[in-house]
Amino acid sequence: YNLGFLPTVVANEGYTFKGWKVTNKAGEEIYNLDANATSISFPYGVADDYTVTAVLEKNEEEVAVANATVVIDSVAGSFEGYEGATELHNENLQEAEYNLGFLPTVVANEGYTFKGWKVTNKAGEEIYNLDTNATSIAFPYGVADDYTVTAVLEKNETPVDPDQPSVDPSKPSTPEEKPGTSIEENKKDDKTSTTVAKDDKKTNKKESAKKANEQKSDTVQTGDHSNVFVYVATLLIAGAAAVVAFFRRRNA
């Protein structure tokens, strides 16, 4: 009634050999032997069918801890139902099979649009880029990491009035172009305008000089007539004086 030999047990990776469990035909455990046992003595004189089972236990694995923080920029939007909160912490995702089962509803502020979610790991690497329809996230199973889930909100572009095109202040202003003409033609027009303006100035100067000469000429001619009049008057006065003197001498 002895089992004089027990084989050597080789445990697979991740398991440890703990010993032997011996049960009878009825399934009752009659022995529990450690890993050092090499033989078994069964009850003497008892008819039975025994089962000797090698006991191997799975090693306890170190659980990889994963956390996720959901964040939002308060300038661009907010989480519905979480007034004033810009960060929502979700710890020990390993207990939920490394799944983040809930994503909050994002309310975009005026002038912004919610575009989705950007997921990065602790190293700052982007591992997911999700659209606005995402409601949960499944992270890599068994990986220890700290994740950041960022709500992506983009600022809306300001519409441009087609009747009032925008002007870039950094660019120098250019002369206004005439409709239906090229830039080169406009430049020629500008040069022509400048030339005409210069010619007008020259003409004005010539006309002014001419008028001044005419006025000077009139002045000289008027002066000449006055001199003739004085000369004639002098002759008449001298003649009259001579006549008077003549009659005085005669009467004397």
C-alpha positions as semicolon CSV with decimal commas, in nm:
position;residue;x (nm);y (nm);z (nm)
1;Y;0,000;0,000;0,000
2;N;0,290;0,235;-0,064
3;L;0,358;0,462;-0,361
4;G;0,734;0,454;-0,345
5;F;0,806;0,713;-0,613
6;L;0,681;1,066;-0,693
7;P;0,804;1,238;-1,005
8;T;0,990;1,566;-1,008
9;V;0,761;1,854;-1,102
10;V;0,880;2,138;-1,327
11;A;0,658;2,446;-1,293
12;N;0,593;2,658;-1,599
13;E;0,675;3,027;-1,606
14;G;0,446;3,218;-1,377
15;Y;0,368;2,917;-1,158
16;T;0,520;2,757;-0,844
17;F;0,506;2,389;-0,736
18;K;0,359;2,373;-0,383
19;G;0,329;1,994;-0,312
20;W;0,075;1,710;-0,343
21;K;-0,291;1,667;-0,268
22;V;-0,417;1,308;-0,221
23;T;-0,789;1,226;-0,247
24;N;-0,980;0,893;-0,235
25;K;-1,247;0,762;-0,471
26;A;-1,515;0,953;-0,281
27;G;-1,321;1,281;-0,344
28;E;-1,218;1,318;0,016
29;E;-0,874;1,467;0,077
30;I;-0,670;1,223;0,288
31;Y;-0,321;1,375;0,252
32;N;-0,169;1,716;0,175
33;L;0,204;1,681;0,121
34;D;0,466;1,949;0,062
35;A;0,702;1,977;-0,232
36;N;0,968;1,766;-0,056
37;A;0,758;1,448;-0,052
38;T;0,900;1,162;-0,266
39;S;0,663;0,872;-0,170
40;I;0,321;0,805;-0,017
41;S;0,196;0,535;0,226
42;F;-0,176;0,469;0,182
43;P;-0,401;0,316;0,454
44;Y;-0,306;-0,047;0,490
45;G;-0,559;-0,307;0,381
46;V;-0,808;-0,051;0,246
47;A;-0,942;-0,099;-0,101
48;D;-0,971;0,237;-0,279
49;D;-0,874;0,441;-0,582
50;Y;-0,653;0,735;-0,495
51;T;-0,570;1,051;-0,689
52;V;-0,240;1,225;-0,621
53;T;-0,245;1,578;-0,765
54;A;0,059;1,802;-0,805
55;V;-0,037;2,145;-0,668
56;L;0,090;2,442;-0,867
57;E;-0,012;2,797;-0,788
58;K;0,001;3,094;-1,016
59;N;0,243;3,357;-0,901
60;E;0,098;3,685;-0,789
61;E;0,183;3,944;-1,049
62;E;0,268;4,301;-0,959
63;V;-0,032;4,498;-1,077
64;A;0,048;4,786;-1,314
65;V;-0,119;5,100;-1,186
66;A;-0,271;5,338;-1,442
67;N;-0,427;5,680;-1,383
68;A;-0,594;5,932;-1,613
69;T;-0,659;6,305;-1,566
70;V;-0,919;6,475;-1,787
71;V;-0,839;6,845;-1,837
72;I;-0,990;7,150;-2,009
73;D;-0,889;7,513;-2,067
74;S;-1,140;7,728;-1,876
75;V;-1,094;8,012;-2,126
76;A;-1,226;7,791;-2,407
77;G;-1,490;7,580;-2,230
78;S;-1,609;7,380;-1,928
79;F;-1,729;7,036;-1,815
80;E;-2,107;7,011;-1,785
81;G;-2,202;6,930;-1,427
82;Y;-1,855;7,011;-1,290
83;E;-1,881;7,385;-1,232
84;G;-1,540;7,550;-1,220
85;A;-1,348;7,220;-1,244
86;T;-1,067;7,213;-1,499
87;E;-0,926;6,869;-1,398
88;L;-1,106;6,540;-1,331
89;H;-0,885;6,271;-1,173
90;N;-0,942;5,900;-1,243
91;E;-0,712;5,671;-1,046
92;N;-0,646;5,294;-1,041
93;L;-0,780;5,218;-1,386
94;Q;-0,635;4,865;-1,348
95;E;-0,937;4,787;-1,132
96;A;-1,157;4,859;-1,435
97;E;-0,947;4,657;-1,680
98;Y;-0,757;4,975;-1,775
99;N;-1,069;5,142;-1,913
100;L;-1,188;5,498;-1,855
101;G;-1,560;5,435;-1,886
102;F;-1,681;5,794;-1,881
103;L;-1,590;6,119;-2,051
104;P;-1,768;6,439;-1,942
105;T;-1,980;6,654;-2,172
106;V;-1,784;6,955;-2,296
107;V;-1,950;7,296;-2,323
108;A;-1,756;7,531;-2,552
109;N;-1,745;7,901;-2,462
110;E;-1,856;8,164;-2,712
111;G;-1,608;8,189;-2,996
112;Y;-1,479;7,831;-2,955
113;T;-1,569;7,488;-3,098
114;F;-1,516;7,147;-2,933
115;K;-1,312;6,924;-3,167
116;G;-1,253;6,609;-2,958
117;W;-0,992;6,462;-2,723
118;K;-0,613;6,434;-2,726
119;V;-0,463;6,159;-2,507
120;T;-0,098;6,168;-2,404
121;N;0,107;5,948;-2,171
122;K;0,343;6,050;-1,893
123;A;0,625;6,099;-2,144
124;G;0,411;6,349;-2,337
125;E;0,361;6,117;-2,635
126;E;0,024;6,134;-2,809
127;I;-0,132;5,787;-2,808
128;Y;-0,490;5,868;-2,910
129;N;-0,673;6,142;-3,098
130;L;-1,048;6,099;-3,053
131;D;-1,341;6,285;-3,207
132;T;-1,632;6,448;-3,025
133;N;-1,835;6,126;-3,026
134;A;-1,595;5,944;-2,789
135;T;-1,752;5,857;-2,452
136;S;-1,486;5,624;-2,307
137;I;-1,121;5,524;-2,353
138;A;-0,952;5,182;-2,338
139;F;-0,588;5,222;-2,237
140;P;-0,313;4,964;-2,307
141;Y;-0,381;4,664;-2,084
142;G;-0,135;4,597;-1,802
143;V;0,071;4,910;-1,868
144;A;0,153;5,136;-1,575
145;D;0,127;5,501;-1,679
146;D;-0,026;5,839;-1,601
147;Y;-0,241;5,965;-1,886
148;T;-0,369;6,313;-1,967
149;V;-0,694;6,343;-2,160
150;T;-0,727;6,696;-2,297
151;A;-1,046;6,846;-2,438
152;V;-0,949;7,010;-2,768
153;L;-1,127;7,342;-2,829
154;E;-1,035;7,562;-3,125
155;K;-1,101;7,934;-3,156
156;N;-1,339;8,024;-3,436
157;E;-1,202;8,231;-3,722
158;T;-1,340;8,585;-3,747
159;P;-1,537;8,622;-4,076
160;V;-1,403;8,883;-4,318
161;D;-1,643;9,139;-4,474
162;P;-1,590;9,110;-4,852
163;D;-1,680;9,481;-4,890
164;Q;-1,407;9,580;-4,646
165;P;-1,100;9,363;-4,708
166;S;-0,852;9,350;-4,427
167;V;-0,528;9,546;-4,457
168;D;-0,201;9,411;-4,326
169;P;-0,038;9,699;-4,130
170;S;0,304;9,538;-4,174
171;K;0,292;9,591;-4,553
172;P;0,360;9,939;-4,699
173;S;0,069;10,104;-4,870
174;T;0,079;10,123;-5,251
175;P;-0,071;10,386;-5,480
176;E;-0,432;10,325;-5,566
177;E;-0,462;10,142;-5,893
178;K;-0,705;10,261;-6,154
179;P;-0,966;10,008;-6,262
180;G;-0,870;9,808;-6,568
181;T;-0,506;9,911;-6,565
182;S;-0,189;9,731;-6,471
183;I;0,058;9,837;-6,205
184;E;0,306;9,950;-6,471
185;E;0,040;10,170;-6,635
186;N;-0,047;10,323;-6,301
187;K;0,321;10,402;-6,244
188;K;0,333;10,572;-6,587
189;D;0,024;10,776;-6,499
190;D;0,189;10,885;-6,176
191;K;0,501;10,996;-6,364
192;T;0,288;11,183;-6,623
193;S;0,097;11,361;-6,347
194;T;0,425;11,467;-6,187
195;T;0,560;11,599;-6,520
196;V;0,240;11,795;-6,591
197;A;0,253;11,947;-6,245
198;K;0,613;12,059;-6,304
199;D;0,521;12,209;-6,647
200;D;0,229;12,397;-6,488
201;K;0,465;12,545;-6,230
202;K;0,704;12,659;-6,505
203;T;0,416;12,815;-6,706
204;N;0,288;12,999;-6,398
205;K;0,636;13,137;-6,332
206;K;0,666;13,260;-6,695
207;E;0,323;13,428;-6,685
208;S;0,408;13,599;-6,355
209;A;0,736;13,731;-6,500
210;K;0,557;13,858;-6,813
211;K;0,298;14,048;-6,609
212;A;0,575;14,207;-6,399
213;N;0,756;14,326;-6,714
214;E;0,433;14,472;-6,858
215;Q;0,367;14,665;-6,537
216;K;0,724;14,797;-6,542
217;S;0,690;14,901;-6,905
218;D;0,368;15,090;-6,835
219;T;0,534;15,269;-6,551
220;V;0,824;15,384;-6,768
221;Q;0,593;15,503;-7,049
222;T;0,371;15,695;-6,807
223;G;0,677;15,863;-6,663
224;D;0,792;15,972;-7,010
225;H;0,457;16,152;-7,086
226;S;0,475;16,335;-6,755
227;N;0,821;16,468;-6,840
228;V;0,699;16,604;-7,176
229;F;0,408;16,782;-7,010
230;V;0,634;16,950;-6,757
231;Y;0,871;17,059;-7,038
232;V;0,590;17,218;-7,241
233;A;0,448;17,394;-6,936
234;T;0,792;17,534;-6,859
235;L;0,825;17,674;-7,211
236;L;0,483;17,841;-7,192
237;I;0,561;18,002;-6,858
238;A;0,896;18,125;-6,987
239;G;0,730;18,271;-7,299
240;A;0,468;18,455;-7,098
241;A;0,735;18,603;-6,874
242;A;0,926;18,726;-7,175
243;V;0,614;18,898;-7,319
244;V;0,539;19,075;-6,991
245;A;0,898;19,198;-6,966
246;F;0,881;19,327;-7,323
247;F;0,572;19,541;-7,260
248;R;0,717;19,679;-6,940
249;R;1,027;19,797;-7,119
250;R;0,819;19,953;-7,398
251;N;0,597;20,152;-7,164
252;A;0,897;20,271;-6,976
